[in-house]
Amino acid sequence: MANSDEANICLTSTSIVEIENKLITWVADLFGYPAGHAGNISSGGSLATLTALAVARDSRELKAADFHRCVIYCSEFTHYSVQKGLRAVGLREAILRTVPTDQSLKMTASGLERQIIEDTKTGLLPFLVAATVGTTLTGSVDPVNDIADVCDRHQLWLHVDAAYGGFFALCDETKQLFVGVERSDSIVVNPHKGAYL
């Protein structure tokens, strides 16, 4: 038996958890994630990125002895939270490979695949690709669907940083920019940017 104050806290906490779960489901549905997804709400994009990298590391069952051979691929416009997150999850020794961009400052899927093949031939362990939907410097959007094809072929984790541009998925005019995001293994979106929350 709980006193009335304790009972009120339990009711409030249950309601807050329900609201959080509904919000996570709404965001997952917005980006087309299939049923069975999981998510959480964090204090910001950097912590969310760190969480995604830790989940990727653990899901792929990386061994500490191999961290120095693991390769993470991103463009020169990838947010610095990826590099910070790698250090925080113990992947400081991993190789951070910069993938070429095209004239629109988007990561090229062909350049990504070439680097993955070269790295595999030299005994490295291609592990993760960080694509961006709306870079903070230029607003450029990587071709996520093409990148997802490459990741599928080589069994790499695909992380999408949509912290800055993610909520443009609500606009009919920009929906085509998000094709393939639903194929990613993880995504970060930030409602205090595009959604002003």
C-alpha positions in Angstrom: 0.0 0.0 0.0 1.4 3.4 -0.9 0.5 6.8 0.5 -1.2 9.3 -1.8 2.0 11.1 -2.6 3.7 7.9 -3.7 0.7 6.8 -5.7 0.6 10.1 -7.5 4.3 9.8 -8.4 3.7 6.3 -9.8 0.7 7.5 -11.8 2.7 10.5 -13.2 5.7 8.4 -14.0 3.6 5.8 -15.8 2.0 8.6 -17.8 5.3 10.1 -18.7 6.7 6.8 -19.9 3.5 6.3 -22.0 4.0 9.8 -23.6 7.7 9.0 -24.3 6.8 5.7 -25.9 4.1 7.4 -28.1 6.6 10.0 -29.1 9.2 7.4 -30.0 6.6 5.5 -32.1 5.5 8.7 -33.8 9.1 9.5 -34.8 9.7 6.0 -36.0 6.6 6.0 -38.1 7.5 9.4 -39.5 10.7 7.9 -40.9 9.1 4.6 -41.9 10.8 2.3 -39.4 9.2 -1.1 -39.3 7.4 -2.5 -36.2 9.7 -3.8 -33.5 11.9 -0.7 -33.5 13.4 0.7 -30.2 14.3 4.2 -29.2 14.9 6.6 -26.4 14.8 10.3 -25.7 18.0 11.9 -24.7 19.1 15.4 -23.7 20.5 16.2 -27.2 22.0 15.1 -30.4 25.5 14.4 -29.1 24.2 12.0 -26.4 21.9 10.4 -28.9 24.8 9.8 -31.3 26.9 8.4 -28.5 24.1 6.0 -27.7 23.7 4.9 -31.3 27.4 4.2 -31.6 27.4 2.1 -28.4 24.4 0.1 -29.7 26.2 -0.4 -33.1 29.4 -1.5 -31.4 27.6 -4.0 -29.1 25.2 -5.2 -31.8 28.1 -6.1 -34.1 29.9 -7.7 -31.1 33.1 -5.9 -31.8 36.0 -7.0 -29.7 38.4 -4.5 -28.1 41.3 -6.3 -29.7 39.9 -5.3 -33.1 39.0 -1.7 -32.4 42.2 -0.5 -34.1 41.1 -2.3 -37.3 37.5 -1.0 -37.3 36.7 1.6 -40.0 33.9 4.2 -39.7 33.0 6.1 -42.9 31.6 9.7 -43.1 31.9 12.8 -45.1 33.9 15.9 -44.3 30.6 17.5 -43.3 29.6 14.9 -40.7 28.9 16.4 -37.3 31.7 16.3 -34.8 29.5 14.4 -32.4 30.4 11.2 -34.3 34.1 11.6 -33.5 33.4 12.5 -29.9 31.0 9.6 -29.6 33.6 7.1 -30.9 36.1 8.2 -28.3 33.4 7.9 -25.6 32.5 4.4 -26.5 36.1 3.2 -26.6 36.6 3.4 -30.3 39.3 6.0 -30.1 41.7 3.8 -32.1 39.2 3.1 -34.9 39.9 4.5 -38.3 37.7 7.4 -39.3 37.6 7.5 -43.1 36.4 10.5 -45.0 34.3 9.6 -48.1 34.5 11.9 -51.1 31.5 14.2 -51.8 30.0 15.4 -55.1 29.5 18.9 -56.3 26.4 19.2 -54.1 28.5 18.3 -51.1 26.8 14.9 -50.7 28.7 11.7 -49.8 29.1 9.5 -52.9 28.0 5.9 -52.6 30.5 4.9 -55.3 33.4 6.5 -53.4 32.1 4.8 -50.2 32.0 1.4 -51.8 35.5 1.8 -53.3 36.9 2.6 -49.8 35.1 -0.3 -48.2 36.5 -2.7 -50.8 40.1 -1.4 -50.4 39.9 -1.5 -46.6 38.6 -5.1 -46.6 41.4 -6.2 -48.9 44.0 -4.8 -46.5 42.6 -6.7 -43.5 40.6 -3.8 -41.9 37.1 -4.2 -40.6 34.6 -1.9 -42.2 32.0 -1.3 -39.5 29.8 1.7 -39.7 28.7 4.5 -42.1 27.4 7.8 -40.7 25.2 9.5 -43.4 23.7 12.9 -42.8 20.3 14.3 -43.7 20.9 18.0 -43.4 24.5 18.9 -42.5 24.9 21.8 -40.1 27.5 23.5 -42.3 25.8 23.3 -45.7 22.4 21.7 -45.3 23.4 18.9 -47.8 21.7 15.6 -47.7 23.6 12.4 -48.3 21.9 9.9 -50.7 20.8 7.6 -47.9 19.1 5.0 -50.1 22.2 4.5 -52.3 24.4 4.4 -49.1 22.0 1.8 -47.6 22.5 -0.4 -50.7 26.3 -0.3 -50.1 25.8 -1.0 -46.4 23.6 -4.0 -47.2 26.1 -5.4 -49.7 29.0 -5.2 -47.2 27.0 -5.7 -43.9 27.8 -2.4 -42.4 25.8 -0.5 -39.7 24.1 2.5 -41.2 23.6 5.4 -38.9 21.8 8.5 -40.0 22.4 11.9 -38.4 19.1 13.8 -39.0 19.5 16.0 -35.9 19.5 19.2 -37.9 17.3 18.3 -40.9 15.2 15.4 -39.7 11.9 17.2 -39.1 11.8 18.4 -42.7 10.4 15.0 -43.3 7.1 16.6 -42.2 7.1 18.7 -45.4 5.7 17.3 -48.6 8.3 19.3 -50.6 11.2 17.5 -48.9 10.0 14.0 -48.4 12.1 12.6 -51.3 15.2 13.6 -49.4 14.4 10.9 -46.8 14.1 7.9 -49.1 16.1 5.1 -47.6 16.2 6.5 -44.0 13.9 3.7 -43.0 16.6 1.2 -43.9 19.1 2.6 -41.5 20.1 0.8 -38.3 19.9 4.0 -36.2 18.9 7.6 -36.5 19.2 10.8 -34.5 16.6 13.5 -34.8 16.5 16.7 -32.7 13.1 18.3 -32.2 14.6 21.5 -30.7 16.0 22.3 -34.1 13.6 21.8 -37.0 10.5 21.3 -34.8 11.3 24.2 -32.5 10.6 22.1 -29.4 
